[in-house]
Amino acid sequence: MKGDGSYQHHFAKGKTAPMFQIGLTAKTNGISIHIMGIRQKLDLPNLIFHQIGKANVSSYCIQFKRVQDINLDVLKTAIVKGVEVSSNN
């Protein structure tokens, strides 16, 4: 996984650790974009689900098989919104 940006991740048991803010994983079954650091769970699935294209969307991850399968403008919006939300918390 490759990542960029940073924030302090707070684990459930009270520990913290530095982590990337935006991550990218490419595997044989597809690509995953991780938008970490979103506090209070940005409602990512409802924000982009019907607009992103052929992708699985969770509260912090967008998974797709090929770049051609998704709307890149919507992906960009989701990443920017995720960074904004995590920066303001």
N, CA, C and O atoms as a Tinker XYZ file with bonds, in Angstrom:
   356  protein
     1  N      0.837000   -1.166000    0.000000    73     2
     2  CA     0.000000    0.000000    0.000000    64     1     3
     3  C      0.887000    1.237000    0.000000    63     2     4     5
     4  O      1.896000    1.303000    0.703000    81     3
     5  N      0.497000    2.185000   -0.782000    73     3     6
     6  CA     1.168000    3.477000   -0.808000    64     5     7
     7  C      0.230000    4.494000   -0.194000    63     6     8     9
     8  O     -0.981000    4.407000   -0.395000    81     7
     9  N      0.752000    5.453000    0.546000    73     7    10
    10  CA    -0.095000    6.446000    1.179000    64     9    11
    11  C      0.547000    7.821000    1.164000    63    10    12    13
    12  O      1.752000    7.966000    0.959000    81    11
    13  N     -0.286000    8.823000    1.384000    73    11    14
    14  CA     0.193000   10.196000    1.427000    64    13    15
    15  C     -0.595000   10.952000    2.492000    63    14    16    17
    16  O     -1.712000   10.569000    2.841000    81    15
    17  N     -0.015000   12.006000    2.990000    73    15    18
    18  CA    -0.640000   12.776000    4.043000    64    17    19
    19  C     -0.444000   12.069000    5.371000    63    18    20    21
    20  O      0.048000   10.941000    5.416000    81    19
    21  N     -0.826000   12.726000    6.442000    73    19    22
    22  CA    -0.677000   12.080000    7.743000    64    21    23
    23  C     -1.708000   12.610000    8.726000    63    22    24    25
    24  O     -2.222000   13.721000    8.597000    81    23
    25  N     -1.981000   11.786000    9.691000    73    23    26
    26  CA    -2.830000   12.158000   10.810000    64    25    27
    27  C     -2.565000   11.171000   11.933000    63    26    28    29
    28  O     -1.949000   10.130000   11.703000    81    27
    29  N     -3.009000   11.470000   13.119000    73    27    30
    30  CA    -2.867000   10.588000   14.256000    64    29    31
    31  C     -4.102000    9.699000   14.342000    63    30    32    33
    32  O     -5.206000   10.185000   14.590000    81    31
    33  N     -3.917000    8.416000   14.141000    73    31    34
    34  CA    -5.025000    7.465000   14.236000    64    33    35
    35  C     -5.238000    7.114000   15.700000    63    34    36    37
    36  O     -4.283000    6.790000   16.406000    81    35
    37  N     -6.484000    7.176000   16.162000    73    35    38
    38  CA    -6.830000    6.859000   17.542000    64    37    39
    39  C     -7.500000    5.480000   17.567000    63    38    40    41
    40  O     -8.585000    5.296000   17.015000    81    39
    41  N     -6.849000    4.534000   18.206000    73    39    42
    42  CA    -7.375000    3.186000   18.319000    64    41    43
    43  C     -8.382000    3.103000   19.469000    63    42    44    45
    44  O     -8.378000    3.950000   20.362000    81    43
    45  N     -9.223000    2.105000   19.446000    73    43    46
    46  CA   -10.289000    1.947000   20.434000    64    45    47
    47  C     -9.754000    1.835000   21.868000    63    46    48    49
    48  O    -10.414000    2.281000   22.807000    81    47
    49  N     -8.585000    1.253000   22.043000    73    47    50
    50  CA    -8.047000    1.058000   23.392000    64    49    51
    51  C     -7.238000    2.256000   23.884000    63    50    52    53
    52  O     -6.540000    2.163000   24.894000    81    51
    53  N     -7.332000    3.388000   23.168000    73    51    54
    54  CA    -6.696000    4.608000   23.638000    64    53    55
    55  C     -5.327000    4.916000   23.055000    63    54    56    57
    56  O     -4.816000    6.019000   23.250000    81    55
    57  N     -4.726000    3.979000   22.351000    73    55    58
    58  CA    -3.418000    4.235000   21.753000    64    57    59
    59  C     -3.576000    5.066000   20.481000    63    58    60    61
    60  O     -4.638000    5.079000   19.858000    81    59
    61  N     -2.511000    5.749000   20.117000    73    59    62
    62  CA    -2.494000    6.502000   18.864000    64    61    63
    63  C     -1.253000    6.115000   18.068000    63    62    64    65
    64  O     -0.259000    5.648000   18.622000    81    63
    65  N     -1.334000    6.317000   16.764000    73    63    66
    66  CA    -0.196000    6.027000   15.888000    64    65    67
    67  C     -0.318000    6.889000   14.632000    63    66    68    69
    68  O     -1.425000    7.148000   14.160000    81    67
    69  N      0.819000    7.332000   14.092000    73    67    70
    70  CA     0.751000    8.078000   12.841000    64    69    71
    71  C      0.349000    7.157000   11.690000    63    70    72    73
    72  O      0.756000    5.996000   11.644000    81    71
    73  N     -0.443000    7.678000   10.773000    73    71    74
    74  CA    -0.912000    6.891000    9.640000    64    73    75
    75  C     -1.092000    7.816000    8.440000    63    74    76    77
    76  O     -1.225000    9.029000    8.597000    81    75
    77  N     -1.096000    7.243000    7.260000    73    75    78
    78  CA    -1.367000    8.019000    6.055000    64    77    79
    79  C     -2.815000    8.489000    6.048000    63    78    80    81
    80  O     -3.661000    7.921000    6.738000    81    79
    81  N     -3.096000    9.528000    5.266000    73    79    82
    82  CA    -4.460000   10.008000    5.158000    64    81    83
    83  C     -5.171000    9.425000    3.942000    63    82    84    85
    84  O     -6.340000    9.050000    4.032000    81    83
    85  N     -4.483000    9.344000    2.811000    73    83    86
    86  CA    -5.023000    8.759000    1.587000    64    85    87
    87  C     -4.111000    7.610000    1.179000    63    86    88    89
    88  O     -2.901000    7.796000    1.048000    81    87
    89  N     -4.678000    6.431000    0.977000    73    87    90
    90  CA    -3.884000    5.266000    0.605000    64    89    91
    91  C     -4.380000    4.636000   -0.675000    63    90    92    93
    92  O     -5.554000    4.754000   -1.023000    81    91
    93  N     -3.486000    3.971000   -1.370000    73    91    94
    94  CA    -3.792000    3.298000   -2.630000    64    93    95
    95  C     -3.218000    1.898000   -2.592000    63    94    96    97
    96  O     -2.035000    1.703000   -2.314000    81    95
    97  N     -4.070000    0.929000   -2.873000    73    95    98
    98  CA    -3.642000   -0.462000   -2.966000    64    97    99
    99  C     -4.048000   -0.997000   -4.333000    63    98   100   101
   100  O     -5.201000   -0.858000   -4.742000    81    99
   101  N     -3.115000   -1.599000   -5.029000    73    99   102
   102  CA    -3.415000   -2.237000   -6.311000    64   101   103
   103  C     -3.086000   -3.716000   -6.190000    63   102   104   105
   104  O     -1.952000   -4.095000   -5.899000    81   103
   105  N     -4.098000   -4.544000   -6.418000    73   103   106
   106  CA    -3.933000   -5.994000   -6.352000    64   105   107
   107  C     -4.458000   -6.592000   -7.647000    63   106   108   109
   108  O     -4.987000   -5.879000   -8.499000    81   107
   109  N     -4.312000   -7.888000   -7.788000    73   107   110
   110  CA    -4.775000   -8.538000   -9.018000    64   109   111
   111  C     -6.286000   -8.440000   -9.192000    63   110   112   113
   112  O     -6.776000   -8.472000  -10.321000    81   111
   113  N     -7.035000   -8.320000   -8.094000    73   111   114
   114  CA    -8.492000   -8.243000   -8.201000    64   113   115
   115  C     -9.026000   -6.817000   -8.253000    63   114   116   117
   116  O    -10.242000   -6.627000   -8.291000    81   115
   117  N     -8.164000   -5.820000   -8.256000    73   115   118
   118  CA    -8.627000   -4.450000   -8.390000    64   117   119
   119  C     -7.811000   -3.436000   -7.610000    63   118   120   121
   120  O     -6.700000   -3.713000   -7.157000    81   119
   121  N     -8.392000   -2.260000   -7.466000    73   119   122
   122  CA    -7.741000   -1.104000   -6.852000    64   121   123
   123  C     -8.592000   -0.654000   -5.669000    63   122   124   125
   124  O     -9.821000   -0.668000   -5.736000    81   123
   125  N     -7.930000   -0.255000   -4.586000    73   123   126
   126  CA    -8.632000    0.286000   -3.424000    64   125   127
   127  C     -8.053000    1.649000   -3.078000    63   126   128   129
   128  O     -6.835000    1.816000   -3.009000    81   127
   129  N     -8.923000    2.612000   -2.863000    73   127   130
   130  CA    -8.540000    3.929000   -2.373000    64   129   131
   131  C     -9.051000    4.019000   -0.938000    63   130   132   133
   132  O    -10.250000    3.879000   -0.697000    81   131
   133  N     -8.158000    4.248000    0.006000    73   131   134
   134  CA    -8.517000    4.355000    1.420000    64   133   135
   135  C     -8.452000    5.823000    1.816000    63   134   136   137
   136  O     -7.421000    6.473000    1.638000    81   135
   137  N     -9.533000    6.338000    2.344000    73   135   138
   138  CA    -9.593000    7.720000    2.812000    64   137   139
   139  C     -9.658000    7.648000    4.333000    63   138   140   141
   140  O    -10.735000    7.556000    4.921000    81   139
   141  N     -8.487000    7.693000    4.954000    73   139   142
   142  CA    -8.377000    7.488000    6.397000    64   141   143
   143  C     -8.511000    8.814000    7.140000    63   142   144   145
   144  O     -8.362000    9.891000    6.563000    81   143
   145  N     -8.789000    8.704000    8.408000    73   143   146
   146  CA    -8.842000    9.890000    9.256000    64   145   147
   147  C    -10.174000   10.589000    9.253000    63   146   148   149
   148  O    -10.292000   11.702000    9.766000    81   147
   149  N    -11.186000    9.955000    8.681000    73   147   150
   150  CA   -12.506000   10.574000    8.665000    64   149   151
   151  C    -13.148000   10.301000   10.021000    63   150   152   153
   152  O    -13.546000    9.173000   10.314000    81   151
   153  N    -13.245000   11.324000   10.830000    73   151   154
   154  CA   -13.869000   11.158000   12.143000    64   153   155
   155  C    -15.370000   11.317000   12.010000    63   154   156   157
   156  O    -15.861000   11.977000   11.094000    81   155
   157  N    -16.073000   10.719000   12.910000    73   155   158
   158  CA   -17.534000   10.741000   12.886000    64   157   159
   159  C    -18.070000   10.127000   11.595000    63   158   160   161
   160  O    -19.209000   10.401000   11.216000    81   159
   161  N    -17.290000    9.318000   10.926000    73   159   162
   162  CA   -17.704000    8.564000    9.732000    64   161   163
   163  C    -18.462000    9.402000    8.703000    63   162   164   165
   164  O    -19.693000    9.424000    8.701000    81   163
   165  N    -17.742000   10.077000    7.847000    73   163   166
   166  CA   -18.361000   10.732000    6.697000    64   165   167
   167  C    -19.202000    9.676000    5.998000    63   166   168   169
   168  O    -18.736000    8.553000    5.811000    81   167
   169  N    -20.398000    9.996000    5.617000    73   167   170
   170  CA   -21.287000    9.005000    5.009000    64   169   171
   171  C    -20.899000    8.806000    3.548000    63   170   172   173
   172  O    -21.665000    9.129000    2.640000    81   171
   173  N    -19.702000    8.271000    3.337000    73   171   174
   174  CA   -19.153000    8.089000    2.001000    64   173   175
   175  C    -20.057000    7.264000    1.091000    63   174   176   177
   176  O    -20.260000    7.656000   -0.058000    81   175
   177  N    -20.606000    6.149000    1.546000    73   175   178
   178  CA   -21.476000    5.380000    0.637000    64   177   179
   179  C    -22.661000    6.194000    0.113000    63   178   180   181
   180  O    -22.961000    6.143000   -1.080000    81   179
   181  N    -23.331000    6.937000    0.979000    73   179   182
   182  CA   -24.467000    7.732000    0.518000    64   181   183
   183  C    -24.039000    8.955000   -0.284000    63   182   184   185
   184  O    -24.785000    9.429000   -1.141000    81   183
   185  N    -22.842000    9.467000   -0.011000    73   183   186
   186  CA   -22.334000   10.640000   -0.716000    64   185   187
   187  C    -22.060000   10.334000   -2.187000    63   186   188   189
   188  O    -22.354000   11.156000   -3.054000    81   187
   189  N    -21.496000    9.151000   -2.477000    73   187   190
   190  CA   -21.052000    8.892000   -3.856000    64   189   191
   191  C    -21.576000    7.614000   -4.482000    63   190   192   193
   192  O    -21.348000    7.386000   -5.670000    81   191
   193  N    -22.270000    6.773000   -3.728000    73   191   194
   194  CA   -22.619000    5.428000   -4.201000    64   193   195
   195  C    -23.275000    5.417000   -5.583000    63   194   196   197
   196  O    -22.880000    4.623000   -6.436000    81   195
   197  N    -24.248000    6.261000   -5.819000    73   195   198
   198  CA   -24.993000    6.228000   -7.084000    64   197   199
   199  C    -24.264000    6.940000   -8.216000    63   198   200   201
   200  O    -24.694000    6.865000   -9.367000    81   199
   201  N    -23.171000    7.626000   -7.912000    73   199   202
   202  CA   -22.468000    8.407000   -8.923000    64   201   203
   203  C    -21.102000    7.836000   -9.304000    63   202   204   205
   204  O    -20.580000    8.162000  -10.370000    81   203
   205  N    -20.524000    7.006000   -8.469000    73   203   206
   206  CA   -19.140000    6.576000   -8.662000    64   205   207
   207  C    -18.969000    5.604000   -9.819000    63   206   208   209
   208  O    -17.907000    5.581000  -10.441000    81   207
   209  N    -19.959000    4.817000  -10.121000    73   207   210
   210  CA   -19.822000    3.803000  -11.169000    64   209   211
   211  C    -19.736000    2.422000  -10.549000    63   210   212   213
   212  O    -20.317000    2.168000   -9.494000    81   211
   213  N    -19.008000    1.526000  -11.211000    73   211   214
   214  CA   -18.899000    0.148000  -10.739000    64   213   215
   215  C    -17.831000    0.045000   -9.654000    63   214   216   217
   216  O    -16.659000   -0.204000   -9.935000    81   215
   217  N    -18.266000    0.245000   -8.398000    73   215   218
   218  CA   -17.340000    0.217000   -7.263000    64   217   219
   219  C    -18.084000   -0.210000   -6.007000    63   218   220   221
   220  O    -19.298000   -0.045000   -5.893000    81   219
   221  N    -17.328000   -0.760000   -5.075000    73   219   222
   222  CA   -17.835000   -1.037000   -3.726000    64   221   223
   223  C    -17.349000    0.086000   -2.835000    63   222   224   225
   224  O    -16.168000    0.431000   -2.845000    81   223
   225  N    -18.262000    0.657000   -2.063000    73   223   226
   226  CA   -17.927000    1.812000   -1.234000    64   225   227
   227  C    -18.263000    1.511000    0.225000    63   226   228   229
   228  O    -19.388000    1.127000    0.546000    81   227
   229  N    -17.274000    1.690000    1.104000    73   227   230
   230  CA   -17.519000    1.568000    2.540000    64   229   231
   231  C    -17.309000    2.949000    3.162000    63   230   232   233
   232  O    -17.182000    3.942000    2.445000    81   231
   233  N    -17.273000    3.012000    4.487000    73   231   234
   234  CA   -17.144000    4.308000    5.147000    64   233   235
   235  C    -15.778000    4.958000    4.940000    63   234   236   237
   236  O    -15.634000    6.157000    5.182000    81   235
   237  N    -14.776000    4.205000    4.501000    73   235   238
   238  CA   -13.459000    4.788000    4.265000    64   237   239
   239  C    -12.741000    4.227000    3.033000    63   238   240   241
   240  O    -11.599000    4.606000    2.774000    81   239
   241  N    -13.367000    3.350000    2.280000    73   239   242
   242  CA   -12.685000    2.680000    1.173000    64   241   243
   243  C    -13.563000    2.608000   -0.076000    63   242   244   245
   244  O    -14.763000    2.340000    0.000000    81   243
   245  N    -12.936000    2.853000   -1.225000    73   243   246
   246  CA   -13.589000    2.723000   -2.527000    64   245   247
   247  C    -12.802000    1.672000   -3.307000    63   246   248   249
   248  O    -11.615000    1.858000   -3.576000    81   247
   249  N    -13.456000    0.570000   -3.669000    73   247   250
   250  CA   -12.789000   -0.522000   -4.391000    64   249   251
   251  C    -13.404000   -0.655000   -5.785000    63   250   252   253
   252  O    -14.623000   -0.604000   -5.947000    81   251
   253  N    -12.538000   -0.827000   -6.786000    73   251   254
   254  CA   -13.006000   -0.998000   -8.160000    64   253   255
   255  C    -12.003000   -1.833000   -8.928000    63   254   256   257
   256  O    -10.842000   -1.943000   -8.533000    81   255
   257  N    -12.453000   -2.425000  -10.033000    73   255   258
   258  CA   -11.577000   -3.306000  -10.821000    64   257   259
   259  C    -10.683000   -2.532000  -11.777000    63   258   260   261
   260  O     -9.486000   -2.804000  -11.876000    81   259
   261  N    -11.268000   -1.561000  -12.486000    73   259   262
   262  CA   -10.505000   -0.801000  -13.479000    64   261   263
   263  C    -10.852000    0.680000  -13.360000    63   262   264   265
   264  O    -11.975000    1.033000  -12.998000    81   263
   265  N     -9.906000    1.524000  -13.659000    73   263   266
   266  CA   -10.134000    2.968000  -13.614000    64   265   267
   267  C    -11.271000    3.354000  -14.560000    63   266   268   269
   268  O    -12.022000    4.288000  -14.277000    81   267
   269  N    -11.398000    2.653000  -15.663000    73   267   270
   270  CA   -12.454000    2.943000  -16.633000    64   269   271
   271  C    -13.853000    2.682000  -16.061000    63   270   272   273
   272  O    -14.841000    3.172000  -16.608000    81   271
   273  N    -13.945000    1.922000  -14.979000    73   271   274
   274  CA   -15.233000    1.565000  -14.381000    64   273   275
   275  C    -15.837000    2.668000  -13.512000    63   274   276   277
   276  O    -17.017000    2.604000  -13.167000    81   275
   277  N    -15.037000    3.682000  -13.154000    73   275   278
   278  CA   -15.528000    4.682000  -12.208000    64   277   279
   279  C    -15.487000    6.093000  -12.799000    63   278   280   281
   280  O    -14.806000    6.357000  -13.789000    81   279
   281  N    -16.226000    6.968000  -12.168000    73   279   282
   282  CA   -16.244000    8.372000  -12.525000    64   281   283
   283  C    -15.124000    9.054000  -11.738000    63   282   284   285
   284  O    -15.222000    9.194000  -10.519000    81   283
   285  N    -14.074000    9.474000  -12.419000    73   283   286
   286  CA   -12.907000   10.051000  -11.744000    64   285   287
   287  C    -13.218000   11.373000  -11.054000    63   286   288   289
   288  O    -12.610000   11.688000  -10.031000    81   287
   289  N    -14.151000   12.151000  -11.593000    73   287   290
   290  CA   -14.534000   13.400000  -10.939000    64   289   291
   291  C    -15.186000   13.127000   -9.585000    63   290   292   293
   292  O    -14.948000   13.857000   -8.623000    81   291
   293  N    -16.001000   12.087000   -9.509000    73   291   294
   294  CA   -16.646000   11.714000   -8.251000    64   293   295
   295  C    -15.599000   11.193000   -7.265000    63   294   296   297
   296  O    -15.666000   11.502000   -6.075000    81   295
   297  N    -14.636000   10.408000   -7.744000    73   295   298
   298  CA   -13.548000    9.920000   -6.888000    64   297   299
   299  C    -12.768000   11.100000   -6.314000    63   298   300   301
   300  O    -12.470000   11.129000   -5.120000    81   299
   301  N    -12.442000   12.059000   -7.152000    73   299   302
   302  CA   -11.711000   13.243000   -6.698000    64   301   303
   303  C    -12.508000   13.991000   -5.635000    63   302   304   305
   304  O    -11.949000   14.406000   -4.619000    81   303
   305  N    -13.802000   14.164000   -5.859000    73   303   306
   306  CA   -14.657000   14.846000   -4.895000    64   305   307
   307  C    -14.654000   14.114000   -3.554000    63   306   308   309
   308  O    -14.568000   14.745000   -2.501000    81   307
   309  N    -14.747000   12.786000   -3.593000    73   307   310
   310  CA   -14.748000   11.991000   -2.357000    64   309   311
   311  C    -13.432000   12.156000   -1.600000    63   310   312   313
   312  O    -13.436000   12.300000   -0.378000    81   311
   313  N    -12.316000   12.138000   -2.311000    73   311   314
   314  CA   -11.007000   12.292000   -1.665000    64   313   315
   315  C    -10.885000   13.677000   -1.043000    63   314   316   317
   316  O    -10.468000   13.804000    0.108000    81   315
   317  N    -11.243000   14.709000   -1.789000    73   315   318
   318  CA   -11.152000   16.080000   -1.282000    64   317   319
   319  C    -12.060000   16.254000   -0.066000    63   318   320   321
   320  O    -11.647000   16.844000    0.932000    81   319
   321  N    -13.283000   15.750000   -0.140000    73   319   322
   322  CA   -14.222000   15.857000    0.974000    64   321   323
   323  C    -13.690000   15.113000    2.198000    63   322   324   325
   324  O    -13.791000   15.608000    3.320000    81   323
   325  N    -13.129000   13.939000    1.986000    73   323   326
   326  CA   -12.557000   13.177000    3.094000    64   325   327
   327  C    -11.412000   13.897000    3.770000    63   326   328   329
   328  O    -11.310000   13.884000    4.997000    81   327
   329  N    -10.548000   14.525000    2.991000    73   327   330
   330  CA    -9.427000   15.284000    3.552000    64   329   331
   331  C     -9.962000   16.503000    4.314000    63   330   332   333
   332  O     -9.476000   16.815000    5.401000    81   331
   333  N    -10.947000   17.182000    3.756000    73   331   334
   334  CA   -11.534000   18.343000    4.428000    64   333   335
   335  C    -12.140000   17.953000    5.772000    63   334   336   337
   336  O    -11.918000   18.624000    6.780000    81   335
   337  N    -12.906000   16.868000    5.779000    73   335   338
   338  CA   -13.567000   16.424000    7.010000    64   337   339
   339  C    -12.551000   16.034000    8.058000    63   338   340   341
   340  O    -12.693000   16.418000    9.219000    81   339
   341  N    -11.522000   15.278000    7.682000    73   339   342
   342  CA   -10.544000   14.830000    8.656000    64   341   343
   343  C     -9.648000   15.972000    9.125000    63   342   344   345
   344  O     -9.154000   15.937000   10.252000    81   343
   345  N     -9.431000   16.976000    8.292000    73   343   346
   346  CA    -8.614000   18.124000    8.676000    64   345   347
   347  C     -9.326000   19.040000    9.663000    63   346   348   349
   348  O     -8.690000   19.718000   10.470000    81   347
   349  N    -10.660000   19.050000    9.588000    73   347   350
   350  CA   -11.440000   19.928000   10.460000    64   349   351
   351  C    -11.787000   19.309000   11.800000    63   350   352   353
   352  O    -12.394000   19.965000   12.646000    81   351
   353  N    -11.409000   18.049000   12.004000    73   351   354
   354  CA   -11.742000   17.383000   13.275000    64   353   355
   355  C    -10.538000   17.255000   14.160000    63   354   356
   356  O    -10.637000   16.720000   15.264000    81   355
